[in-house]
Each structure stands twice: as structure tokens, then as C-alpha cells.
């Protein structure tokens, strides 16, 4: 008897309990893209100049064209002037950040020269995009030029330094 009275009461409770439960599904995904690579194609070379008798400068454009000012004399012998060139490659169409130092130091023994760098990239360095589509390998050419101020006290010598360009996906 008790069971007959409880069964209708239980029957009323069961549908409500089932309606109180809900469920939803989600999918998982993972996209794996090609790693970025950077290849140095050319070094930054200012070529050879004559020690100035007064202040002046030498510059290399991102196209690799050398210019001199204020009495600095460029020589045609020696290193051929050129901009540094790098190729960044990875998943096409992907956004990336390029890091180029605003300046580098060239040294010869205890003497140093400061090079102010320039690049061919337009827009923010943190908002560059590789060519191509996600299904292909894309690339971006990075060219770096620079300028060096010289004084009459600049010592003759071969000045060298390191220019590091890096890239990361955004």
C-alpha cells in the first residue's frame, strides 16, 4: 500500500529531475604551423672610406646604396657597400613581430662607432605578415641599412660588430 502511494509521487519527481540536467558539447582543435626560420642573405657593409679631416657621416640605404656627407670620401676599393638582408620564412599569411635593434656598435680594438639602423619594413615591426596563404610557405625580406657619424678623431681600422634580427609569430 505504501508502495502504491509512493510510486505516483516518485513518478512526478522523476521527470523534473531529468529536466534539471542539461548538456552541451564542444570540439577541440589544434593547428600546427611551420616553425619560423631566419636566413642571413647579406651582411651590412659600409665599404671603405678615408678618415675625415672634419665631422661627417657614411650611410647605407636599405637598398644598399652608400652615401657620404661633409667631406667623407668613399673609396671604390675594398668591401662592396650593401645593406644587410635576411629572409624570414614560415606559415604563409601569419602575423609576426620582427625585432631589429635601433643601433649597433662597430668596434676596432678599443675604438667604437655607433650605427643607427633603418629597415625596409613599413608599419609597426610588431605587425608584419608573411606572404602567401596558410597552406603555403610564406616569406618576408628584411633589409637593414644604417648611418655612422664620424669625427676627425675617428681612428683608422676595420670596425666590426653584430646585428641580430629576430622574429616571432604573434
Secondary structure, DSSP 8 states (H G I E B T S, - for coil): -HHHHHHHHHHHHHHHHHHT----------------EEEEEE--B--EEE--SS-EEEEE-TTS-EEEETT-EEESSSS--B-EEEEEEEETT-EEEEEE-SEEEEEETTEEEEEEEEES--S-GGGEE-SS-TTSEEEEEEEEEEEEEE-TT---S--B----EEEEE-
